[in-house]
Amino acid sequence: MNKQLSMSFFQDELAEVKTNKITFLEQMNRLVPWGKWIGIIEPYYYKGERGNMPYGLERLDSNCIL
């Protein structure tokens, strides 16, 4: 007979996914020189003169995600 899954099962699964995401972002922060990347992209990044306003370049930095 199959038992119904409990909510704690799903909470455990979500916690594991969150941990993997944080681990990945920490590795990205160690490998990618974000300051240099932003400096290279900034002159070419959309400035929002027409249409929708763009997201700030800092949002591309994974530090904002953590």
N, C-alpha and C positions, 0 to 999 in steps of 0.2 A: 504494500500500500504506500502511495506517495504522500509525503507530508507537505503541508503548505509552508512556503518559505516565510521566515519571520522578517520583520523590519530590521532587526539587528544584523541579519545577514547582508542586507543591502547597505547598511551603514558601514560595515566592515569593507565591503567592496569599494565603496566611494572613498573611504579613507586611503585605501591602497592606491587608487588612481591619483588622488591628490598628492600622495607621497612621490609617486613616479613623476608627476608633473614638476614638482618642486626640485627633485633630483636633476631632471633634465635641464631646467632653467638655471640651476646652480652651475652645471657643466658649461652651459652656453656663456654664462657670465665670466667663467674662467678662460674660455677660448676666444671670445670675440672682443676686440678692442672697441667698445661702443663709442667712446669719444671720437676716435678717428673716423668711424663709419658715419657718424652724424655730421662731422665736418665735411666729408666728401659728398654726402647726399644733399646737404642744406642748400647749396646754390641752385640745384636743379629741382628741388621739391616744390610742389604746387603751393602758391602763396594765397590762394583764395580770392583772387581779384574778381572772378565771376563765378556764379553758381554756389555750390555748397562750400562751407568753410572746411578746410582740411584739419585732420588730426595733427597735433603737435608731434614733432620728430621724437620728442622724449618718450612718447607712447610706444615707439618702435623698440625702445630700449627695454629689455626683459626685466630690469629692476622695477619698473612700474607694475609689472604683472604680479610680482611677489607680494 
